[in-house]
Amino acid sequence: MAIVAVFEMPGMTQAQYEQSADKVAGRPGGVKSPSDWPVAGLISHTAAPTDNGWIVVDVWESAEAFQQFGETIVPILRELGVPDPQPKVYPVFTMVTS
């Protein structure tokens, strides 16, 4: 079952987001397609600044795929100084794609 993972990261800067994207992709230039992720199963990725930090919303094919990715992204976020990066995870009820 697909899941949506929401990371709300108060205090995170655009520079920190860009650094995390470079580290996830394994190269400068960040993430541009699902093939840039170190594990399979990403359906969509959206990131945006908020009034007090950054938000990232990912949709994954399964909770297991997201958990595998968590083993990569959580240490990256901690390394960049993002405090306690704990996503909220929800089962997808409806998904519309183009």
Secondary structure as the mmCIF struct_conf table of DSSP 4:
data_model
#
loop_
_struct_conf.conf_type_id
_struct_conf.id
_struct_conf.beg_label_comp_id
_struct_conf.beg_label_asym_id
_struct_conf.beg_label_seq_id
_struct_conf.end_label_comp_id
_struct_conf.end_label_asym_id
_struct_conf.end_label_seq_id
STRN STRN1 ILE A 3 PRO A 10
TURN_TY1_P TURN_TY1_P1 GLY A 11 GLY A 11
HELX_RH_AL_P HELX_RH_AL_P1 GLN A 14 ALA A 25
TURN_TY1_P TURN_TY1_P2 GLY A 26 GLY A 26
BEND BEND1 ARG A 27 ARG A 27
TURN_TY1_P TURN_TY1_P3 PRO A 28 GLY A 29
BEND BEND2 SER A 33 SER A 33
HELX_RH_3T_P HELX_RH_3T_P1 PRO A 34 ASP A 36
BEND BEND3 TRP A 37 ALA A 40
STRN STRN2 LEU A 42 THR A 50
TURN_TY1_P TURN_TY1_P4 ASP A 51 ASN A 52
STRN STRN3 GLY A 53 TRP A 60
BEND BEND4 GLU A 61 GLU A 61
HELX_RH_AL_P HELX_RH_AL_P2 ALA A 63 GLU A 79
TURN_TY1_P TURN_TY1_P5 LEU A 80 GLY A 81
BEND BEND5 PRO A 83 PRO A 83
STRN STRN4 LYS A 88 PRO A 91
BEND BEND6 PHE A 93 PHE A 93
#
